[in-house]
Amino acid sequence: MNLSLIELEAVVEELERELLAGQIQEFRQPSTTSIWMAVRAPGKSISVLLETARQRARVHLVEARTATLNP
């Protein structure tokens, strides 16, 4: 799925609004193509998922914590 410039700007704006004042608390790698991170912002904890697989590439806020990839 390709995002238009307006859609991409909206995603960046949301992430910036939620994450800019936060600090990264934890990283996990649930798969070889994804990274999950926990960010602590004033008054809240936020989870972010980054997926790099070609057909599923995305970055977004998520509610659930992910498991770590087993070596």
mmJSON file of the N, C-alpha and C atoms, coordinates in Angstrom:
{"data_MODEL":{"atom_site":{
"group_PDB":["ATOM","ATOM","ATOM","ATOM","ATOM","ATOM","ATOM","ATOM","ATOM","ATOM","ATOM","ATOM","ATOM","ATOM","ATOM","ATOM","ATOM","ATOM","ATOM","ATOM","ATOM","ATOM","ATOM","ATOM","ATOM","ATOM","ATOM","ATOM","ATOM","ATOM","ATOM","ATOM","ATOM","ATOM","ATOM","ATOM","ATOM","ATOM","ATOM","ATOM","ATOM","ATOM","ATOM","ATOM","ATOM","ATOM","ATOM","ATOM","ATOM","ATOM","ATOM","ATOM","ATOM","ATOM","ATOM","ATOM","ATOM","ATOM","ATOM","ATOM","ATOM","ATOM","ATOM","ATOM","ATOM","ATOM","ATOM","ATOM","ATOM","ATOM","ATOM","ATOM","ATOM","ATOM","ATOM","ATOM","ATOM","ATOM","ATOM","ATOM","ATOM","ATOM","ATOM","ATOM","ATOM","ATOM","ATOM","ATOM","ATOM","ATOM","ATOM","ATOM","ATOM","ATOM","ATOM","ATOM","ATOM","ATOM","ATOM","ATOM","ATOM","ATOM","ATOM","ATOM","ATOM","ATOM","ATOM","ATOM","ATOM","ATOM","ATOM","ATOM","ATOM","ATOM","ATOM","ATOM","ATOM","ATOM","ATOM","ATOM","ATOM","ATOM","ATOM","ATOM","ATOM","ATOM","ATOM","ATOM","ATOM","ATOM","ATOM","ATOM","ATOM","ATOM","ATOM","ATOM","ATOM","ATOM","ATOM","ATOM","ATOM","ATOM","ATOM","ATOM","ATOM","ATOM","ATOM","ATOM","ATOM","ATOM","ATOM","ATOM","ATOM","ATOM","ATOM","ATOM","ATOM","ATOM","ATOM","ATOM","ATOM","ATOM","ATOM","ATOM","ATOM","ATOM","ATOM","ATOM","ATOM","ATOM","ATOM","ATOM","ATOM","ATOM","ATOM","ATOM","ATOM","ATOM","ATOM","ATOM","ATOM","ATOM","ATOM","ATOM","ATOM","ATOM","ATOM","ATOM","ATOM","ATOM","ATOM","ATOM","ATOM","ATOM","ATOM","ATOM","ATOM","ATOM","ATOM","ATOM","ATOM","ATOM","ATOM","ATOM","ATOM","ATOM","ATOM","ATOM","ATOM","ATOM","ATOM","ATOM","ATOM"],
"id":[1,2,3,4,5,6,7,8,9,10,11,12,13,14,15,16,17,18,19,20,21,22,23,24,25,26,27,28,29,30,31,32,33,34,35,36,37,38,39,40,41,42,43,44,45,46,47,48,49,50,51,52,53,54,55,56,57,58,59,60,61,62,63,64,65,66,67,68,69,70,71,72,73,74,75,76,77,78,79,80,81,82,83,84,85,86,87,88,89,90,91,92,93,94,95,96,97,98,99,100,101,102,103,104,105,106,107,108,109,110,111,112,113,114,115,116,117,118,119,120,121,122,123,124,125,126,127,128,129,130,131,132,133,134,135,136,137,138,139,140,141,142,143,144,145,146,147,148,149,150,151,152,153,154,155,156,157,158,159,160,161,162,163,164,165,166,167,168,169,170,171,172,173,174,175,176,177,178,179,180,181,182,183,184,185,186,187,188,189,190,191,192,193,194,195,196,197,198,199,200,201,202,203,204,205,206,207,208,209,210,211,212,213],
"type_symbol":["N","C","C","N","C","C","N","C","C","N","C","C","N","C","C","N","C","C","N","C","C","N","C","C","N","C","C","N","C","C","N","C","C","N","C","C","N","C","C","N","C","C","N","C","C","N","C","C","N","C","C","N","C","C","N","C","C","N","C","C","N","C","C","N","C","C","N","C","C","N","C","C","N","C","C","N","C","C","N","C","C","N","C","C","N","C","C","N","C","C","N","C","C","N","C","C","N","C","C","N","C","C","N","C","C","N","C","C","N","C","C","N","C","C","N","C","C","N","C","C","N","C","C","N","C","C","N","C","C","N","C","C","N","C","C","N","C","C","N","C","C","N","C","C","N","C","C","N","C","C","N","C","C","N","C","C","N","C","C","N","C","C","N","C","C","N","C","C","N","C","C","N","C","C","N","C","C","N","C","C","N","C","C","N","C","C","N","C","C","N","C","C","N","C","C","N","C","C","N","C","C","N","C","C","N","C","C","N","C","C","N","C","C"],
"label_atom_id":["N","CA","C","N","CA","C","N","CA","C","N","CA","C","N","CA","C","N","CA","C","N","CA","C","N","CA","C","N","CA","C","N","CA","C","N","CA","C","N","CA","C","N","CA","C","N","CA","C","N","CA","C","N","CA","C","N","CA","C","N","CA","C","N","CA","C","N","CA","C","N","CA","C","N","CA","C","N","CA","C","N","CA","C","N","CA","C","N","CA","C","N","CA","C","N","CA","C","N","CA","C","N","CA","C","N","CA","C","N","CA","C","N","CA","C","N","CA","C","N","CA","C","N","CA","C","N","CA","C","N","CA","C","N","CA","C","N","CA","C","N","CA","C","N","CA","C","N","CA","C","N","CA","C","N","CA","C","N","CA","C","N","CA","C","N","CA","C","N","CA","C","N","CA","C","N","CA","C","N","CA","C","N","CA","C","N","CA","C","N","CA","C","N","CA","C","N","CA","C","N","CA","C","N","CA","C","N","CA","C","N","CA","C","N","CA","C","N","CA","C","N","CA","C","N","CA","C","N","CA","C","N","CA","C","N","CA","C","N","CA","C","N","CA","C","N","CA","C"],
"label_alt_id":[null,null,null,null,null,null,null,null,null,null,null,null,null,null,null,null,null,null,null,null,null,null,null,null,null,null,null,null,null,null,null,null,null,null,null,null,null,null,null,null,null,null,null,null,null,null,null,null,null,null,null,null,null,null,null,null,null,null,null,null,null,null,null,null,null,null,null,null,null,null,null,null,null,null,null,null,null,null,null,null,null,null,null,null,null,null,null,null,null,null,null,null,null,null,null,null,null,null,null,null,null,null,null,null,null,null,null,null,null,null,null,null,null,null,null,null,null,null,null,null,null,null,null,null,null,null,null,null,null,null,null,null,null,null,null,null,null,null,null,null,null,null,null,null,null,null,null,null,null,null,null,null,null,null,null,null,null,null,null,null,null,null,null,null,null,null,null,null,null,null,null,null,null,null,null,null,null,null,null,null,null,null,null,null,null,null,null,null,null,null,null,null,null,null,null,null,null,null,null,null,null,null,null,null,null,null,null,null,null,null,null,null,null],
"label_comp_id":["MET","MET","MET","ASN","ASN","ASN","LEU","LEU","LEU","SER","SER","SER","LEU","LEU","LEU","ILE","ILE","ILE","GLU","GLU","GLU","LEU","LEU","LEU","GLU","GLU","GLU","ALA","ALA","ALA","VAL","VAL","VAL","VAL","VAL","VAL","GLU","GLU","GLU","GLU","GLU","GLU","LEU","LEU","LEU","GLU","GLU","GLU","ARG","ARG","ARG","GLU","GLU","GLU","LEU","LEU","LEU","LEU","LEU","LEU","ALA","ALA","ALA","GLY","GLY","GLY","GLN","GLN","GLN","ILE","ILE","ILE","GLN","GLN","GLN","GLU","GLU","GLU","PHE","PHE","PHE","ARG","ARG","ARG","GLN","GLN","GLN","PRO","PRO","PRO","SER","SER","SER","THR","THR","THR","THR","THR","THR","SER","SER","SER","ILE","ILE","ILE","TRP","TRP","TRP","MET","MET","MET","ALA","ALA","ALA","VAL","VAL","VAL","ARG","ARG","ARG","ALA","ALA","ALA","PRO","PRO","PRO","GLY","GLY","GLY","LYS","LYS","LYS","SER","SER","SER","ILE","ILE","ILE","SER","SER","SER","VAL","VAL","VAL","LEU","LEU","LEU","LEU","LEU","LEU","GLU","GLU","GLU","THR","THR","THR","ALA","ALA","ALA","ARG","ARG","ARG","GLN","GLN","GLN","ARG","ARG","ARG","ALA","ALA","ALA","ARG","ARG","ARG","VAL","VAL","VAL","HIS","HIS","HIS","LEU","LEU","LEU","VAL","VAL","VAL","GLU","GLU","GLU","ALA","ALA","ALA","ARG","ARG","ARG","THR","THR","THR","ALA","ALA","ALA","THR","THR","THR","LEU","LEU","LEU","ASN","ASN","ASN","PRO","PRO","PRO"],
"label_asym_id":["A","A","A","A","A","A","A","A","A","A","A","A","A","A","A","A","A","A","A","A","A","A","A","A","A","A","A","A","A","A","A","A","A","A","A","A","A","A","A","A","A","A","A","A","A","A","A","A","A","A","A","A","A","A","A","A","A","A","A","A","A","A","A","A","A","A","A","A","A","A","A","A","A","A","A","A","A","A","A","A","A","A","A","A","A","A","A","A","A","A","A","A","A","A","A","A","A","A","A","A","A","A","A","A","A","A","A","A","A","A","A","A","A","A","A","A","A","A","A","A","A","A","A","A","A","A","A","A","A","A","A","A","A","A","A","A","A","A","A","A","A","A","A","A","A","A","A","A","A","A","A","A","A","A","A","A","A","A","A","A","A","A","A","A","A","A","A","A","A","A","A","A","A","A","A","A","A","A","A","A","A","A","A","A","A","A","A","A","A","A","A","A","A","A","A","A","A","A","A","A","A","A","A","A","A","A","A","A","A","A","A","A","A"],
"label_entity_id":["1","1","1","1","1","1","1","1","1","1","1","1","1","1","1","1","1","1","1","1","1","1","1","1","1","1","1","1","1","1","1","1","1","1","1","1","1","1","1","1","1","1","1","1","1","1","1","1","1","1","1","1","1","1","1","1","1","1","1","1","1","1","1","1","1","1","1","1","1","1","1","1","1","1","1","1","1","1","1","1","1","1","1","1","1","1","1","1","1","1","1","1","1","1","1","1","1","1","1","1","1","1","1","1","1","1","1","1","1","1","1","1","1","1","1","1","1","1","1","1","1","1","1","1","1","1","1","1","1","1","1","1","1","1","1","1","1","1","1","1","1","1","1","1","1","1","1","1","1","1","1","1","1","1","1","1","1","1","1","1","1","1","1","1","1","1","1","1","1","1","1","1","1","1","1","1","1","1","1","1","1","1","1","1","1","1","1","1","1","1","1","1","1","1","1","1","1","1","1","1","1","1","1","1","1","1","1","1","1","1","1","1","1"],
"label_seq_id":[1,1,1,2,2,2,3,3,3,4,4,4,5,5,5,6,6,6,7,7,7,8,8,8,9,9,9,10,10,10,11,11,11,12,12,12,13,13,13,14,14,14,15,15,15,16,16,16,17,17,17,18,18,18,19,19,19,20,20,20,21,21,21,22,22,22,23,23,23,24,24,24,25,25,25,26,26,26,27,27,27,28,28,28,29,29,29,30,30,30,31,31,31,32,32,32,33,33,33,34,34,34,35,35,35,36,36,36,37,37,37,38,38,38,39,39,39,40,40,40,41,41,41,42,42,42,43,43,43,44,44,44,45,45,45,46,46,46,47,47,47,48,48,48,49,49,49,50,50,50,51,51,51,52,52,52,53,53,53,54,54,54,55,55,55,56,56,56,57,57,57,58,58,58,59,59,59,60,60,60,61,61,61,62,62,62,63,63,63,64,64,64,65,65,65,66,66,66,67,67,67,68,68,68,69,69,69,70,70,70,71,71,71],
"pdbx_PDB_ins_code":[null,null,null,null,null,null,null,null,null,null,null,null,null,null,null,null,null,null,null,null,null,null,null,null,null,null,null,null,null,null,null,null,null,null,null,null,null,null,null,null,null,null,null,null,null,null,null,null,null,null,null,null,null,null,null,null,null,null,null,null,null,null,null,null,null,null,null,null,null,null,null,null,null,null,null,null,null,null,null,null,null,null,null,null,null,null,null,null,null,null,null,null,null,null,null,null,null,null,null,null,null,null,null,null,null,null,null,null,null,null,null,null,null,null,null,null,null,null,null,null,null,null,null,null,null,null,null,null,null,null,null,null,null,null,null,null,null,null,null,null,null,null,null,null,null,null,null,null,null,null,null,null,null,null,null,null,null,null,null,null,null,null,null,null,null,null,null,null,null,null,null,null,null,null,null,null,null,null,null,null,null,null,null,null,null,null,null,null,null,null,null,null,null,null,null,null,null,null,null,null,null,null,null,null,null,null,null,null,null,null,null,null,null],
"Cartn_x":[0.84,0.0,0.889,0.643,1.371,0.541,1.192,0.511,0.715,-0.308,-0.169,0.636,1.073,1.817,0.976,-0.288,-1.176,-1.305,-1.452,-1.56,-0.255,0.865,2.166,2.399,2.019,2.141,1.286,0.103,-0.768,-0.144,0.477,1.15,2.308,3.128,4.257,3.765,2.707,2.153,1.69,1.01,0.544,1.712,2.7,3.86,4.627,4.784,5.479,4.733,3.43,2.602,2.699,2.704,2.713,4.107,5.144,6.457,7.513,7.334,8.394,8.906,8.03,8.439,8.774,8.726,8.941,10.381,10.618,11.918,11.717,12.589,12.513,12.895,12.038,12.259,12.726,12.277,12.55,12.416,13.233,13.143,12.927,12.162,12.025,12.04,12.469,12.452,11.576,10.276,9.368,9.552,10.168,10.47,11.701,12.179,13.378,13.131,11.881,11.579,10.826,10.683,9.938,10.633,10.375,10.883,9.716,9.627,8.632,9.392,8.883,9.526,8.493,8.882,8.054,8.62,7.753,8.146,7.34,8.022,7.339,7.285,6.071,5.834,5.166,5.166,4.534,3.095,2.872,1.54,1.068,1.897,1.423,2.578,2.289,3.216,2.677,3.57,3.176,3.99,3.337,4.019,4.002,5.137,5.272,5.795,5.2,5.644,6.186,7.388,8.004,8.185,7.611,7.686,8.407,9.412,10.199,10.001,9.19,8.943,8.33,8.792,8.402,6.896,6.13,4.68,3.91,4.6,3.909,4.557,5.382,6.114,5.151,5.428,4.555,5.207,4.689,5.029,3.736,3.418,2.206,2.199,1.318,1.13,0.314,0.665,-0.052,-0.418,-1.414,-1.843,-1.141,-0.863,-0.329,1.193,1.773,3.206,3.509,4.66,5.004,6.055,6.129,7.152,8.465,9.547,10.864,11.121,11.811,12.196,13.128,12.865,13.738,14.865,16.119,17.256,17.241],
"Cartn_y":[-1.177,0.0,1.245,2.13,3.39,4.482,5.318,6.436,7.699,8.509,9.808,10.711,11.832,12.782,13.247,13.497,13.953,12.873,11.614,10.513,10.34,10.412,10.277,11.418,12.623,13.759,13.556,12.964,12.698,11.668,10.641,9.63,10.266,11.038,11.707,12.633,13.376,14.288,13.527,12.396,11.606,11.059,10.484,9.945,11.041,12.166,13.285,13.755,13.894,14.338,13.369,12.077,11.067,10.787,10.883,10.383,11.437,12.647,13.647,13.889,13.94,14.204,12.927,11.782,10.514,10.039,8.992,8.337,6.859,6.31,4.879,4.094,3.156,2.337,0.922,0.424,-0.98,-1.215,-2.125,-2.598,-4.103,-4.608,-6.047,-6.29,-7.479,-7.862,-9.11,-8.923,-10.073,-10.935,-10.395,-11.185,-10.582,-11.229,-10.729,-9.427,-9.082,-7.863,-6.809,-7.008,-6.021,-5.672,-4.466,-3.971,-3.341,-3.664,-3.074,-2.26,-1.09,-0.322,0.285,0.351,0.981,2.361,3.344,4.724,5.239,5.881,6.483,7.979,8.498,9.923,10.431,11.726,12.237,11.73,10.945,10.462,9.237,8.658,7.49,6.659,5.406,4.499,4.231,4.203,4.05,2.92,2.09,1.029,1.367,1.138,1.439,0.192,-0.135,-1.261,-0.742,-1.175,-0.851,-2.159,-2.252,-3.456,-3.103,-3.899,-3.599,-4.588,-5.613,-6.578,-5.852,-6.181,-5.458,-5.286,-6.32,-6.242,-5.734,-5.609,-5.197,-3.987,-3.249,-2.133,-1.118,-0.782,0.17,0.603,1.651,2.084,2.616,2.124,2.612,2.321,3.018,2.798,1.529,0.739,-0.505,-0.574,-1.382,-1.504,-2.629,-3.731,-4.911,-4.959,-5.491,-5.736,-6.997,-7.042,-8.202,-9.071,-10.281,-11.197,-10.938,-11.335,-11.204,-12.399,-12.144,-13.211,-14.171,-15.446,-16.449,-16.759,-16.763,-17.019,-18.424],
"Cartn_z":[0.0,0.0,0.0,-0.909,-0.97,-0.313,0.466,1.105,0.281,0.255,-0.39,0.548,0.04,0.858,2.044,1.832,2.913,3.987,3.569,4.537,5.316,4.619,5.268,6.262,5.892,6.814,8.054,7.901,9.048,9.99,9.433,10.246,11.012,10.327,10.971,12.074,11.819,12.82,14.063,13.867,15.009,15.82,15.14,15.838,16.572,15.931,16.562,17.807,17.705,18.827,20.005,19.716,20.773,21.329,20.503,20.892,21.198,20.738,20.812,22.23,23.215,24.592,25.358,24.687,25.363,25.341,26.136,26.169,25.875,25.046,24.737,25.987,26.364,27.549,27.212,26.062,25.736,24.234,23.725,22.348,22.369,21.416,21.201,19.7,19.317,17.913,17.789,17.566,17.498,16.258,15.22,14.019,13.359,12.324,11.644,10.887,10.682,9.924,10.732,12.033,12.814,14.12,14.567,15.844,16.589,17.853,18.741,19.772,20.119,21.176,22.103,23.365,24.392,24.652,24.639,24.872,26.053,26.982,28.121,27.876,27.725,27.542,28.816,29.044,30.261,30.419,31.483,31.8,31.048,30.197,29.449,28.901,28.624,27.956,26.557,25.588,24.188,23.574,22.779,22.04,20.555,19.902,18.476,17.767,16.64,15.838,14.512,14.16,12.872,12.121,10.95,10.126,8.833,8.458,7.259,6.117,6.326,5.251,4.055,2.882,1.665,1.495,1.661,1.448,2.675,3.822,5.051,5.715,5.014,5.606,6.216,7.483,8.178,9.487,10.043,11.39,11.993,13.188,13.831,15.317,16.015,17.439,17.618,18.631,18.896,20.372,20.687,22.072,22.809,22.118,22.784,22.74,23.797,23.844,23.043,22.398,21.58,22.257,21.842,22.353,21.627,22.248,21.63,20.724,19.634,18.72,19.447,19.347,19.94,18.971,19.459,18.561,17.998],
"occupancy":[1.0,1.0,1.0,1.0,1.0,1.0,1.0,1.0,1.0,1.0,1.0,1.0,1.0,1.0,1.0,1.0,1.0,1.0,1.0,1.0,1.0,1.0,1.0,1.0,1.0,1.0,1.0,1.0,1.0,1.0,1.0,1.0,1.0,1.0,1.0,1.0,1.0,1.0,1.0,1.0,1.0,1.0,1.0,1.0,1.0,1.0,1.0,1.0,1.0,1.0,1.0,1.0,1.0,1.0,1.0,1.0,1.0,1.0,1.0,1.0,1.0,1.0,1.0,1.0,1.0,1.0,1.0,1.0,1.0,1.0,1.0,1.0,1.0,1.0,1.0,1.0,1.0,1.0,1.0,1.0,1.0,1.0,1.0,1.0,1.0,1.0,1.0,1.0,1.0,1.0,1.0,1.0,1.0,1.0,1.0,1.0,1.0,1.0,1.0,1.0,1.0,1.0,1.0,1.0,1.0,1.0,1.0,1.0,1.0,1.0,1.0,1.0,1.0,1.0,1.0,1.0,1.0,1.0,1.0,1.0,1.0,1.0,1.0,1.0,1.0,1.0,1.0,1.0,1.0,1.0,1.0,1.0,1.0,1.0,1.0,1.0,1.0,1.0,1.0,1.0,1.0,1.0,1.0,1.0,1.0,1.0,1.0,1.0,1.0,1.0,1.0,1.0,1.0,1.0,1.0,1.0,1.0,1.0,1.0,1.0,1.0,1.0,1.0,1.0,1.0,1.0,1.0,1.0,1.0,1.0,1.0,1.0,1.0,1.0,1.0,1.0,1.0,1.0,1.0,1.0,1.0,1.0,1.0,1.0,1.0,1.0,1.0,1.0,1.0,1.0,1.0,1.0,1.0,1.0,1.0,1.0,1.0,1.0,1.0,1.0,1.0,1.0,1.0,1.0,1.0,1.0,1.0,1.0,1.0,1.0,1.0,1.0,1.0],
"B_iso_or_equiv":[0.0,0.0,0.0,0.0,0.0,0.0,0.0,0.0,0.0,0.0,0.0,0.0,0.0,0.0,0.0,0.0,0.0,0.0,0.0,0.0,0.0,0.0,0.0,0.0,0.0,0.0,0.0,0.0,0.0,0.0,0.0,0.0,0.0,0.0,0.0,0.0,0.0,0.0,0.0,0.0,0.0,0.0,0.0,0.0,0.0,0.0,0.0,0.0,0.0,0.0,0.0,0.0,0.0,0.0,0.0,0.0,0.0,0.0,0.0,0.0,0.0,0.0,0.0,0.0,0.0,0.0,0.0,0.0,0.0,0.0,0.0,0.0,0.0,0.0,0.0,0.0,0.0,0.0,0.0,0.0,0.0,0.0,0.0,0.0,0.0,0.0,0.0,0.0,0.0,0.0,0.0,0.0,0.0,0.0,0.0,0.0,0.0,0.0,0.0,0.0,0.0,0.0,0.0,0.0,0.0,0.0,0.0,0.0,0.0,0.0,0.0,0.0,0.0,0.0,0.0,0.0,0.0,0.0,0.0,0.0,0.0,0.0,0.0,0.0,0.0,0.0,0.0,0.0,0.0,0.0,0.0,0.0,0.0,0.0,0.0,0.0,0.0,0.0,0.0,0.0,0.0,0.0,0.0,0.0,0.0,0.0,0.0,0.0,0.0,0.0,0.0,0.0,0.0,0.0,0.0,0.0,0.0,0.0,0.0,0.0,0.0,0.0,0.0,0.0,0.0,0.0,0.0,0.0,0.0,0.0,0.0,0.0,0.0,0.0,0.0,0.0,0.0,0.0,0.0,0.0,0.0,0.0,0.0,0.0,0.0,0.0,0.0,0.0,0.0,0.0,0.0,0.0,0.0,0.0,0.0,0.0,0.0,0.0,0.0,0.0,0.0,0.0,0.0,0.0,0.0,0.0,0.0,0.0,0.0,0.0,0.0,0.0,0.0],
"pdbx_formal_charge":[null,null,null,null,null,null,null,null,null,null,null,null,null,null,null,null,null,null,null,null,null,null,null,null,null,null,null,null,null,null,null,null,null,null,null,null,null,null,null,null,null,null,null,null,null,null,null,null,null,null,null,null,null,null,null,null,null,null,null,null,null,null,null,null,null,null,null,null,null,null,null,null,null,null,null,null,null,null,null,null,null,null,null,null,null,null,null,null,null,null,null,null,null,null,null,null,null,null,null,null,null,null,null,null,null,null,null,null,null,null,null,null,null,null,null,null,null,null,null,null,null,null,null,null,null,null,null,null,null,null,null,null,null,null,null,null,null,null,null,null,null,null,null,null,null,null,null,null,null,null,null,null,null,null,null,null,null,null,null,null,null,null,null,null,null,null,null,null,null,null,null,null,null,null,null,null,null,null,null,null,null,null,null,null,null,null,null,null,null,null,null,null,null,null,null,null,null,null,null,null,null,null,null,null,null,null,null,null,null,null,null,null,null],
"auth_seq_id":[1,1,1,2,2,2,3,3,3,4,4,4,5,5,5,6,6,6,7,7,7,8,8,8,9,9,9,10,10,10,11,11,11,12,12,12,13,13,13,14,14,14,15,15,15,16,16,16,17,17,17,18,18,18,19,19,19,20,20,20,21,21,21,22,22,22,23,23,23,24,24,24,25,25,25,26,26,26,27,27,27,28,28,28,29,29,29,30,30,30,31,31,31,32,32,32,33,33,33,34,34,34,35,35,35,36,36,36,37,37,37,38,38,38,39,39,39,40,40,40,41,41,41,42,42,42,43,43,43,44,44,44,45,45,45,46,46,46,47,47,47,48,48,48,49,49,49,50,50,50,51,51,51,52,52,52,53,53,53,54,54,54,55,55,55,56,56,56,57,57,57,58,58,58,59,59,59,60,60,60,61,61,61,62,62,62,63,63,63,64,64,64,65,65,65,66,66,66,67,67,67,68,68,68,69,69,69,70,70,70,71,71,71],
"auth_comp_id":["MET","MET","MET","ASN","ASN","ASN","LEU","LEU","LEU","SER","SER","SER","LEU","LEU","LEU","ILE","ILE","ILE","GLU","GLU","GLU","LEU","LEU","LEU","GLU","GLU","GLU","ALA","ALA","ALA","VAL","VAL","VAL","VAL","VAL","VAL","GLU","GLU","GLU","GLU","GLU","GLU","LEU","LEU","LEU","GLU","GLU","GLU","ARG","ARG","ARG","GLU","GLU","GLU","LEU","LEU","LEU","LEU","LEU","LEU","ALA","ALA","ALA","GLY","GLY","GLY","GLN","GLN","GLN","ILE","ILE","ILE","GLN","GLN","GLN","GLU","GLU","GLU","PHE","PHE","PHE","ARG","ARG","ARG","GLN","GLN","GLN","PRO","PRO","PRO","SER","SER","SER","THR","THR","THR","THR","THR","THR","SER","SER","SER","ILE","ILE","ILE","TRP","TRP","TRP","MET","MET","MET","ALA","ALA","ALA","VAL","VAL","VAL","ARG","ARG","ARG","ALA","ALA","ALA","PRO","PRO","PRO","GLY","GLY","GLY","LYS","LYS","LYS","SER","SER","SER","ILE","ILE","ILE","SER","SER","SER","VAL","VAL","VAL","LEU","LEU","LEU","LEU","LEU","LEU","GLU","GLU","GLU","THR","THR","THR","ALA","ALA","ALA","ARG","ARG","ARG","GLN","GLN","GLN","ARG","ARG","ARG","ALA","ALA","ALA","ARG","ARG","ARG","VAL","VAL","VAL","HIS","HIS","HIS","LEU","LEU","LEU","VAL","VAL","VAL","GLU","GLU","GLU","ALA","ALA","ALA","ARG","ARG","ARG","THR","THR","THR","ALA","ALA","ALA","THR","THR","THR","LEU","LEU","LEU","ASN","ASN","ASN","PRO","PRO","PRO"],
"auth_asym_id":["A","A","A","A","A","A","A","A","A","A","A","A","A","A","A","A","A","A","A","A","A","A","A","A","A","A","A","A","A","A","A","A","A","A","A","A","A","A","A","A","A","A","A","A","A","A","A","A","A","A","A","A","A","A","A","A","A","A","A","A","A","A","A","A","A","A","A","A","A","A","A","A","A","A","A","A","A","A","A","A","A","A","A","A","A","A","A","A","A","A","A","A","A","A","A","A","A","A","A","A","A","A","A","A","A","A","A","A","A","A","A","A","A","A","A","A","A","A","A","A","A","A","A","A","A","A","A","A","A","A","A","A","A","A","A","A","A","A","A","A","A","A","A","A","A","A","A","A","A","A","A","A","A","A","A","A","A","A","A","A","A","A","A","A","A","A","A","A","A","A","A","A","A","A","A","A","A","A","A","A","A","A","A","A","A","A","A","A","A","A","A","A","A","A","A","A","A","A","A","A","A","A","A","A","A","A","A","A","A","A","A","A","A"],
"auth_atom_id":["N","CA","C","N","CA","C","N","CA","C","N","CA","C","N","CA","C","N","CA","C","N","CA","C","N","CA","C","N","CA","C","N","CA","C","N","CA","C","N","CA","C","N","CA","C","N","CA","C","N","CA","C","N","CA","C","N","CA","C","N","CA","C","N","CA","C","N","CA","C","N","CA","C","N","CA","C","N","CA","C","N","CA","C","N","CA","C","N","CA","C","N","CA","C","N","CA","C","N","CA","C","N","CA","C","N","CA","C","N","CA","C","N","CA","C","N","CA","C","N","CA","C","N","CA","C","N","CA","C","N","CA","C","N","CA","C","N","CA","C","N","CA","C","N","CA","C","N","CA","C","N","CA","C","N","CA","C","N","CA","C","N","CA","C","N","CA","C","N","CA","C","N","CA","C","N","CA","C","N","CA","C","N","CA","C","N","CA","C","N","CA","C","N","CA","C","N","CA","C","N","CA","C","N","CA","C","N","CA","C","N","CA","C","N","CA","C","N","CA","C","N","CA","C","N","CA","C","N","CA","C","N","CA","C","N","CA","C","N","CA","C","N","CA","C","N","CA","C"],
"pdbx_PDB_model_num":[1,1,1,1,1,1,1,1,1,1,1,1,1,1,1,1,1,1,1,1,1,1,1,1,1,1,1,1,1,1,1,1,1,1,1,1,1,1,1,1,1,1,1,1,1,1,1,1,1,1,1,1,1,1,1,1,1,1,1,1,1,1,1,1,1,1,1,1,1,1,1,1,1,1,1,1,1,1,1,1,1,1,1,1,1,1,1,1,1,1,1,1,1,1,1,1,1,1,1,1,1,1,1,1,1,1,1,1,1,1,1,1,1,1,1,1,1,1,1,1,1,1,1,1,1,1,1,1,1,1,1,1,1,1,1,1,1,1,1,1,1,1,1,1,1,1,1,1,1,1,1,1,1,1,1,1,1,1,1,1,1,1,1,1,1,1,1,1,1,1,1,1,1,1,1,1,1,1,1,1,1,1,1,1,1,1,1,1,1,1,1,1,1,1,1,1,1,1,1,1,1,1,1,1,1,1,1,1,1,1,1,1,1]
}}}
